């Protein structure tokens, strides 16, 4: 696509101090609606595990599932910059597996970048995937795929020691070949330092306004999720209540025979009813 947003466009925005808007979504219809806005980036997150499949963590989703939904999002938003989230165990087992799985997102789904949750232990993976010609977004800070190891999430880099470690990690990620950084749940002051001191775009989620861009998941933005969410989530609509109301009205009209009326039905051509009645009399 000649007018598709590329990594070069995102780097240019960083250089010009222009903010980057990103949304995480998982389906064709939502992606198509996003494509009609000025949003630059879609991240197909493994959070689909919770928000689409109803699991309690990101861990159960598979490569095949992620490839399928990423393809759907690409069809819905052909011109936006598309990042695919590499699921649990798709890159941790062997480097050849990581390269092969990352390549599937590029060749089968039309993604332009893969996102890898990373610590120092994944630096060789970041380098190998990048060296294979695949753009990588290193996801640091809170890493949802580590939930079984740490038990619960808490804000990252809230002490000077933790901050120094994360700042150093971000620089190592870029040195290893990361083309972008995603910072999740990181103290605002530290996010600003990281953003100013590396040359690649930094996308934040719950990491304050100093990042080059921001991402939230579409169901949160639309207010489709219910109950208390993370501190950083801002709901721009309240579609859960409106959706429930619409479903209730639908149910009411069916049970009172209001829907479907003649305007929502197909009808035989003029004169055909009489012809049919005569045929049935024979």
TATA-V262670 format. One record per pair of residues at least 12 apart in sequence whose C-alpha atoms are under 10 Angstrom apart, sorted by sequence separation. I is the first residue (numbers start at 1). J is the second residue. D is the distance in Angstrom with one decimal. If there is no record, write none. Layout:
I&J&D, I&J&D
This chain:
22&34&9.6, 46&58&5.6, 47&59&9.0, 48&60&9.9, 49&61&5.6, 70&82&8.4, 86&98&8.8, 90&102&8.3, 102&114&6.4, 126&138&7.6, 142&154&7.4, 170&182&9.6, 183&195&9.7, 191&203&9.7, 200&212&9.1, 201&213&7.6, 202&214&8.5, 203&215&6.8, 204&216&8.9, 205&217&9.5, 221&233&7.8, 222&234&9.3, 223&235&5.3, 226&238&9.4, 31&44&9.9, 45&58&8.9, 46&59&8.0, 48&61&7.8, 49&62&9.2, 70&83&8.5, 71&84&9.7, 101&114&9.7, 102&115&9.0, 141&154&9.7, 142&155&7.1, 143&156&10.0, 170&183&9.2, 181&194&9.5, 191&204&8.0, 220&233&6.9, 221&234&6.5, 222&235&6.1, 223&236&6.8, 224&237&8.2, 225&238&8.9, 226&239&9.9, 46&60&9.0, 47&61&8.8, 70&84&6.6, 87&101&9.6, 102&116&9.5, 141&155&8.1, 142&156&6.4, 181&195&9.0, 196&210&8.7, 220&234&7.3, 221&235&4.6, 222&236&5.8, 223&237&5.1, 224&238&6.7, 225&239&8.6, 226&240&7.1, 46&61&6.8, 69&84&9.5, 70&85&9.0, 86&101&7.8, 114&129&9.2, 123&138&9.5, 141&156&5.7, 142&157&9.7, 191&206&10.0, 192&207&8.9, 195&210&7.1, 196&211&8.6, 220&235&5.8, 221&236&5.3, 222&237&4.8, 223&238&4.4, 224&239&5.3, 225&240&6.8, 226&241&9.3, 22&38&9.8, 23&39&7.6, 26&42&9.2, 46&62&9.0, 49&65&9.6, 86&102&7.2, 114&130&9.8, 122&138&9.4, 140&156&9.4, 141&157&7.7, 188&204&9.7, 191&207&6.2, 192&208&8.1, 194&210&9.2, 195&211&5.7, 196&212&9.2, 216&232&9.1, 217&233&8.9, 219&235&8.8, 220&236&8.2, 221&237&6.7, 222&238&6.2, 223&239&5.2, 224&240&4.4, 21&38&8.0, 22&39&6.1, 23&40&8.7, 24&41&8.5, 25&42&6.8, 26&43&8.5, 27&44&8.8, 46&63&9.8, 48&65&9.5, 49&66&9.5, 67&84&8.2, 85&102&9.2, 113&130&9.8, 166&183&9.8, 181&198&9.4, 190&207&8.6, 191&208&7.1, 192&209&8.0, 193&210&8.4, 194&211&8.3, 195&212&6.9, 216&233&7.2, 218&235&9.6, 220&237&8.7, 221&238&8.7, 222&239&5.9, 223&240&5.9, 224&241&8.1, 20&38&9.7, 21&39&5.2, 22&40&6.2, 23&41&6.6, 24&42&5.5, 25&43&6.6, 26&44&5.7, 48&66&8.5, 66&84&7.8, 67&85&9.4, 84&102&8.7, 98&116&9.7, 180&198&9.5, 186&204&8.4, 188&206&8.5, 189&207&8.8, 190&208&9.4, 191&209&8.5, 192&210&4.7, 193&211&9.2, 195&213&10.0, 215&233&10.0, 216&234&8.5, 219&237&9.7, 220&238&9.3, 221&239&9.4, 222&240&8.1, 223&241&8.5, 224&242&9.2, 20&39&7.6, 21&40&5.7, 22&41&4.5, 23&42&5.0, 24&43&4.5, 25&44&5.5, 26&45&7.3, 46&65&9.6, 66&85&7.6, 67&86&9.4, 86&105&8.7, 118&137&9.5, 119&138&8.9, 180&199&8.8, 181&200&7.1, 182&201&8.6, 183&202&7.0, 184&203&8.6, 185&204&8.1, 186&205&8.3, 187&206&8.4, 188&207&5.3, 189&208&8.1, 191&210&6.3, 192&211&6.2, 216&235&9.7, 220&239&9.7, 223&242&9.6, 224&243&8.2, 20&40&6.5, 21&41&6.4, 22&42&5.5, 23&43&6.2, 24&44&5.5, 25&45&7.0, 26&46&9.0, 46&66&7.3, 66&86&7.8, 85&105&9.0, 114&134&7.5, 115&135&8.7, 116&136&7.1, 117&137&8.5, 118&138&6.0, 119&139&8.6, 166&186&9.1, 179&199&8.9, 180&200&5.1, 181&201&6.4, 182&202&5.8, 183&203&6.2, 184&204&6.0, 185&205&6.4, 186&206&6.7, 187&207&5.9, 188&208&4.7, 189&209&9.7, 190&210&9.1, 191&211&6.3, 192&212&9.2, 219&239&8.9, 224&244&10.0, 19&40&9.8, 20&41&7.7, 21&42&8.7, 22&43&7.0, 23&44&8.5, 24&45&6.0, 25&46&9.8, 26&47&9.0, 27&48&9.7, 45&66&8.3, 48&69&9.1, 66&87&7.6, 84&105&6.7, 113&134&6.6, 114&135&6.5, 115&136&5.8, 116&137&6.3, 117&138&6.0, 118&139&5.8, 119&140&7.0, 179&200&5.8, 180&201&5.1, 181&202&4.8, 182&203&4.8, 183&204&4.8, 184&205&4.9, 185&206&4.6, 186&207&4.7, 187&208&7.2, 188&209&7.3, 189&210&8.1, 190&211&10.0, 191&212&9.8, 219&240&9.3, 23&45&9.5, 24&46&9.4, 25&47&9.0, 26&48&6.5, 44&66&7.9, 63&85&9.5, 65&87&9.6, 83&105&9.0, 84&106&8.8, 112&134&7.8, 113&135&4.7, 114&136&5.1, 115&137&4.5, 116&138&5.2, 117&139&4.4, 118&140&5.8, 119&141&9.0, 141&163&9.9, 178&200&8.0, 179&201&7.5, 180&202&6.0, 181&203&6.2, 182&204&5.7, 183&205&6.2, 184&206&5.7, 185&207&5.1, 186&208&7.8, 188&210&7.0, 24&47&8.6, 25&48&7.9, 44&67&9.5, 63&86&7.4, 64&87&10.0, 83&106&9.6, 111&134&9.8, 112&135&6.9, 113&136&5.5, 114&137&6.0, 115&138&5.9, 116&139&5.7, 117&140&6.2, 118&141&8.8, 163&186&8.9, 167&190&7.3, 171&194&8.1, 175&198&9.8, 178&201&10.0, 179&202&9.4, 180&203&7.7, 181&204&8.4, 182&205&7.5, 183&206&7.9, 184&207&5.9, 185&208&8.6, 188&211&8.7, 24&48&9.2, 45&69&9.8, 62&86&9.0, 63&87&6.4, 82&106&9.8, 92&116&9.7, 111&135&9.7, 112&136&9.0, 113&137&6.8, 114&138&8.6, 115&139&6.5, 116&140&8.7, 117&141&8.9, 118&142&10.0, 119&143&9.2, 163&187&8.3, 166&190&8.2, 167&191&8.5, 170&194&6.9, 174&198&7.5, 183&207&6.4, 184&208&9.6, 206&230&8.4, 208&232&8.5, 26&51&9.0, 27&52&9.4, 44&69&7.7, 45&70&9.0, 61&86&9.7, 62&87&6.4, 63&88&8.8, 84&109&8.7, 91&116&7.9, 92&117&9.9, 117&142&9.0, 118&143&7.8, 141&166&7.3, 166&191&9.3, 169&194&9.7, 170&195&9.3, 173&198&9.9, 174&199&8.2, 182&207&9.5, 183&208&9.6, 206&231&7.7, 207&232&8.1, 25&51&9.6, 26&52&7.9, 44&70&6.1, 61&87&6.5, 62&88&7.7, 63&89&9.1, 84&110&9.3, 85&111&9.8, 90&116&9.5, 91&117&9.5, 92&118&9.8, 99&125&8.2, 103&129&8.6, 117&143&6.1, 140&166&7.9, 163&189&9.0, 164&190&8.5, 167&193&7.5, 168&194&8.8, 171&197&8.1, 174&200&7.5, 206&232&4.9, 25&52&9.9, 43&70&8.9, 44&71&9.7, 60&87&8.4, 61&88&7.5, 62&89&8.8, 63&90&6.9, 82&109&9.5, 83&110&9.3, 84&111&6.1, 95&122&9.6, 98&125&7.0, 99&126&9.5, 102&129&7.2, 116&143&9.6, 117&144&8.2, 118&145&9.9, 156&183&9.5, 163&190&6.2, 167&194&5.8, 170&197&9.2, 171&198&6.6, 205&232&7.6, 206&233&7.6, 42&70&9.8, 59&87&7.2, 60&88&7.7, 61&89&10.0, 62&90&8.1, 82&110&7.8, 83&111&5.7, 84&112&7.9, 85&113&8.8, 86&114&6.5, 87&115&9.1, 88&116&9.4, 97&125&9.9, 98&126&9.1, 101&129&9.7, 102&130&9.9, 106&134&7.9, 117&145&7.4, 141&169&9.7, 156&184&8.1, 157&185&8.8, 158&186&7.7, 159&187&9.1, 162&190&9.6, 163&191&9.1, 166&194&8.4, 167&195&9.5, 170&198&7.8, 171&199&9.4, 183&211&8.4, 205&233&8.8, 44&73&7.7, 58&87&7.8, 59&88&5.6, 60&89&9.9, 81&110&9.9, 82&111&5.1, 83&112&6.0, 84&113&6.3, 85&114&5.8, 86&115&5.9, 87&116&8.2, 88&117&9.0, 92&121&9.3, 95&124&8.0, 96&125&9.2, 99&128&7.1, 100&129&8.8, 103&132&8.7, 105&134&9.7, 106&135&9.6, 117&146&8.9, 140&169&8.2, 141&170&9.6, 155&184&8.5, 156&185&5.9, 157&186&5.9, 158&187&5.8, 182&211&9.3, 10&40&8.4, 43&73&9.3, 44&74&9.7, 58&88&7.7, 59&89&8.7, 81&111&7.9, 82&112&5.5, 83&113&4.7, 84&114&4.8, 85&115&4.7, 86&116&5.8, 87&117&9.0, 92&122&7.8, 95&125&5.9, 98&128&8.4, 99&129&5.2, 102&132&9.6, 103&133&9.1, 140&170&7.6, 155&185&5.1, 156&186&4.6, 157&187&5.7, 158&188&9.1, 160&190&9.2, 163&193&9.6, 164&194&10.0, 167&197&8.8, 181&211&9.8, 9&40&9.3, 10&41&9.2, 42&73&8.3, 80&111&9.9, 81&112&6.7, 82&113&6.6, 83&114&5.4, 84&115&6.0, 85&116&6.6, 86&117&8.1, 91&122&8.7, 94&125&8.5, 95&126&9.3, 98&129&7.0, 99&130&8.8, 103&134&7.3, 139&170&9.4, 154&185&7.5, 155&186&5.8, 156&187&6.2, 157&188&9.1, 158&189&9.0, 159&190&9.7, 163&194&9.6, 167&198&9.5, 181&212&9.9, 182&213&9.3, 183&214&9.5, 184&215&9.7, 42&74&9.1, 78&110&8.7, 80&112&9.7, 81&113&8.3, 82&114&8.6, 83&115&6.6, 84&116&9.1, 85&117&8.7, 95&127&9.8, 96&128&8.6, 99&131&9.5, 100&132&9.7, 102&134&7.4, 138&170&8.3, 153&185&8.9, 154&186&9.2, 155&187&6.8, 156&188&9.8, 157&189&9.0, 158&190&8.3, 170&202&9.8, 182&214&9.1, 183&215&10.0, 78&111&10.0, 92&125&8.2, 95&128&7.0, 96&129&9.0, 99&132&7.1, 102&135&9.4, 140&173&9.3, 157&190&6.8, 182&215&9.1, 6&40&9.3, 67&101&9.4, 71&105&8.4, 75&109&9.0, 91&125&7.3, 95&129&8.1, 99&133&9.6, 102&136&9.1, 139&173&9.5, 156&190&9.2, 157&191&9.0, 5&40&6.9, 6&41&9.5, 42&77&8.5, 67&102&9.9, 70&105&7.6, 71&106&9.8, 74&109&6.9, 75&110&8.9, 91&126&9.5, 99&134&8.5, 138&173&6.8, 4&40&9.6, 5&41&8.1, 41&77&9.6, 70&106&9.9, 73&109&8.6, 74&110&6.4, 137&173&9.1, 138&174&8.5, 64&101&9.7, 67&104&7.3, 68&105&9.3, 71&108&7.1, 72&109&7.9, 73&110&9.3, 74&111&7.3, 136&173&9.6, 137&174&9.5, 41&79&9.4, 42&80&6.8, 43&81&8.5, 44&82&7.6, 45&83&8.4, 46&84&8.6, 47&85&9.0, 49&87&9.8, 63&101&7.4, 67&105&6.0, 70&108&9.0, 71&109&4.2, 72&110&9.8, 73&111&9.4, 91&129&9.6, 136&174&9.7, 40&79&8.8, 41&80&5.6, 42&81&6.3, 43&82&6.0, 44&83&6.2, 45&84&6.7, 46&85&5.9, 63&102&9.6, 66&105&8.4, 67&106&9.3, 70&109&5.6, 71&110&6.6, 138&177&9.4, 139&178&9.8, 26&66&8.9, 32&72&9.8, 40&80&5.6, 41&81&4.6, 42&82&5.1, 43&83&4.6, 44&84&5.0, 45&85&5.1, 46&86&7.4, 47&87&9.6, 64&104&9.4, 67&107&9.9, 68&108&8.6, 69&109&8.3, 70&110&7.8, 71&111&8.0, 136&176&10.0, 137&177&9.3, 138&178&6.1, 142&182&9.9, 143&183&9.3, 144&184&9.3, 27&68&9.6, 28&69&8.1, 31&72&8.3, 32&73&7.8, 35&76&7.4, 36&77&8.6, 39&80&7.8, 40&81&6.1, 41&82&5.9, 42&83&6.2, 43&84&5.9, 44&85&5.9, 45&86&8.3, 46&87&6.1, 63&104&8.8, 64&105&9.8, 67&108&7.0, 68&109&7.2, 70&111&7.3, 136&177&7.4, 137&178&5.8, 138&179&8.0, 139&180&8.8, 140&181&7.3, 141&182&8.2, 142&183&7.6, 143&184&7.4, 26&68&9.6, 27&69&6.2, 28&70&9.0, 31&73&5.4, 32&74&9.0, 34&76&8.6, 35&77&5.2, 38&80&9.5, 39&81&9.3, 40&82&8.9, 41&83&7.5, 42&84&8.6, 43&85&7.1, 44&86&9.4, 45&87&8.6, 46&88&8.6, 63&105&9.0, 67&109&5.9, 135&177&8.2, 136&178&5.0, 137&179&5.9, 138&180&6.4, 139&181&6.0, 140&182&6.2, 141&183&5.5, 142&184&5.1, 143&185&9.0, 26&69&5.8, 27&70&7.8, 28&71&8.6, 29&72&8.8, 30&73&8.0, 31&74&7.7, 32&75&8.0, 33&76&8.0, 34&77&7.4, 35&78&8.0, 66&109&9.2, 67&110&9.4, 134&177&9.7, 135&178&7.0, 136&179&5.5, 137&180&4.5, 138&181&4.9, 139&182&4.6, 140&183&5.4, 141&184&5.1, 142&185&5.6, 25&69&9.2, 26&70&6.9, 27&71&8.9, 28&72&5.0, 29&73&8.1, 31&75&8.2, 32&76&4.3, 33&77&8.2, 35&79&7.4, 67&111&9.3, 134&178&9.6, 135&179&5.9, 136&180&6.6, 137&181&5.2, 138&182&6.0, 139&183&6.1, 140&184&6.5, 141&185&6.2, 142&186&7.3, 25&70&9.1, 26&71&9.5, 27&72&5.8, 28&73&4.8, 31&76&4.9, 32&77&5.3, 35&80&6.8, 131&176&9.2, 134&179&9.4, 135&180&8.3, 136&181&8.4, 137&182&6.6, 138&183&8.5, 139&184&7.4, 140&185&9.1, 141&186&5.8, 185&230&9.5, 26&72&7.8, 27&73&5.3, 28&74&7.6, 29&75&9.5, 30&76&7.6, 31&77&5.4, 32&78&8.7, 34&80&9.0, 123&169&9.3, 127&173&8.5, 130&176&8.0, 131&177&7.6, 140&186&8.8, 141&187&9.3, 185&231&9.5, 26&73&6.3, 27&74&9.0, 28&75&6.6, 29&76&6.5, 30&77&9.0, 31&78&9.1, 119&166&9.3, 126&173&7.3, 127&174&9.3, 129&176&9.8, 130&177&5.6, 185&232&8.3, 25&73&7.6, 26&74&9.9, 27&75&9.3, 28&76&4.6, 29&77&9.2, 120&168&9.9, 126&174&9.2, 127&175&8.5, 128&176&8.6, 129&177&8.5, 130&178&7.0, 27&76&7.8, 28&77&7.8, 31&80&9.3, 120&169&6.9, 123&172&7.6, 124&173&9.7, 126&175&9.7, 127&176&4.8, 128&177&8.6, 129&178&9.3, 130&179&8.4, 119&169&7.3, 120&170&9.8, 123&173&6.5, 126&176&6.1, 127&177&5.4, 141&191&9.7, 118&169&9.2, 119&170&9.4, 122&173&9.0, 123&174&9.6, 125&176&8.8, 126&177&6.5, 127&178&7.6, 155&206&8.8, 156&207&9.1, 83&135&9.3, 84&136&9.6, 85&137&9.0, 118&170&9.9, 120&172&8.0, 123&175&9.1, 124&176&7.4, 125&177&9.9, 126&178&6.6, 155&207&9.0, 83&136&8.8, 84&137&9.3, 119&172&9.7, 120&173&8.3, 123&176&6.2, 124&177&9.7, 126&179&9.9, 83&137&8.1, 85&139&9.6, 119&173&8.7, 122&176&9.7, 123&177&8.9, 118&173&8.5, 123&178&9.4, 88&144&9.7, 89&145&9.4, 88&145&6.3, 22&80&9.7, 24&82&9.8, 87&145&8.2, 88&146&9.1, 22&81&9.1, 24&83&9.1, 22&82&9.6, 24&84&9.7, 22&83&9.9, 24&85&10.0, 116&178&9.7, 115&178&9.5, 137&200&9.6, 139&202&9.9, 141&204&9.9, 142&205&9.6, 117&181&10.0, 137&201&9.3, 138&202&9.6, 139&203&9.3, 141&205&9.8, 142&206&9.6, 114&179&9.9, 115&180&8.9, 116&181&9.6, 117&182&8.9, 137&202&9.1, 139&204&9.7, 113&179&8.6, 114&180&9.9, 115&181&8.8, 116&182&9.3, 137&203&9.3, 141&207&9.1, 44&111&9.3, 113&180&9.1, 115&182&8.3, 43&111&9.4, 42&111&9.8, 46&115&9.9, 43&113&9.2, 44&114&9.5, 45&115&8.6, 10&81&8.9, 43&114&9.0, 44&115&9.3, 9&81&9.3, 43&115&8.5, 4&77&9.5, 5&78&9.5, 6&79&9.1, 4&78&7.1, 5&79&6.1, 6&80&8.1, 7&81&7.5, 3&78&9.4, 4&79&4.0, 5&80&5.4, 6&81&5.9, 7&82&9.8, 3&79&6.3, 4&80&5.9, 5&81&5.1, 6&82&8.9, 1&78&7.5, 2&79&8.5, 3&80&8.9, 4&81&7.0, 5&82&8.8, 1&79&6.7, 4&82&9.8, 1&80&9.9, 59&144&8.4, 60&145&9.9, 58&144&6.8, 59&145&6.1, 57&144&7.6, 58&145&6.3, 59&146&8.9, 57&145&7.8, 58&146&9.5, 59&147&8.7, 57&146&9.9, 58&147&8.8, 59&148&9.1, 57&147&7.7, 57&148&9.2, 47&144&8.8, 46&144&9.2, 47&145&9.9, 46&145&9.1, 7&112&8.2, 6&112&7.8, 7&113&8.7, 5&112&9.7, 6&113&9.8, 7&135&8.6, 51&217&9.3, 51&218&9.9, 52&219&9.9, 11&179&9.1, 51&219&7.8, 11&180&9.1, 48&217&9.5, 51&220&9.8, 10&180&9.3, 47&217&8.4, 7&179&8.0, 41&213&9.7, 43&215&8.2, 45&217&8.4, 7&180&8.9, 40&213&9.9, 41&214&9.8, 42&215&8.6, 43&216&9.4, 44&217&9.3, 51&224&9.9, 41&215&8.7, 42&216&9.9, 43&217&8.8, 51&225&8.3, 42&217&9.6, 42&218&9.8, 14&195&9.4, 20&201&8.6, 22&203&8.1, 14&196&9.9, 19&201&9.7, 20&202&9.1, 21&203&8.6, 22&204&9.5, 20&203&7.7, 21&204&10.0, 22&205&9.9, 15&199&8.5, 19&203&9.5, 20&204&10.0, 34&218&9.3, 14&199&8.2, 15&200&9.3, 14&200&7.6, 15&201&9.1, 14&201&6.0, 31&218&9.4, 11&199&8.1, 12&200&9.8, 13&201&8.4, 14&202&8.6, 30&218&7.9, 11&200&6.5, 12&201&9.2, 30&219&9.6, 10&200&8.7, 11&201&6.1, 19&209&9.7, 10&201&6.8, 11&202&9.9, 19&210&9.7, 20&211&9.1, 21&212&8.9, 22&213&7.2, 23&214&8.1, 24&215&6.8, 25&216&9.0, 26&217&9.3, 10&202&9.9, 19&211&8.2, 20&212&6.1, 21&213&5.6, 22&214&5.9, 23&215&5.1, 24&216&6.1, 25&217&6.2, 26&218&8.6, 7&200&9.6, 19&212&5.4, 20&213&4.2, 21&214&5.6, 22&215&4.6, 23&216&5.4, 24&217&4.4, 25&218&5.5, 26&219&9.9, 7&201&9.1, 18&212&7.4, 19&213&5.2, 20&214&6.6, 21&215&6.5, 22&216&7.1, 23&217&5.6, 24&218&5.8, 25&219&7.9, 17&212&7.5, 18&213&8.5, 19&214&8.1, 20&215&8.8, 21&216&9.3, 22&217&8.9, 23&218&6.1, 24&219&8.8, 22&218&9.7, 23&219&9.8, 24&220&9.8, 14&211&9.6, 15&212&9.7, 24&221&9.9, 14&212&6.2, 23&221&8.8, 13&212&8.3, 14&213&8.9, 13&213&9.6, 11&212&9.7, 10&212&9.3, 10&213&9.6
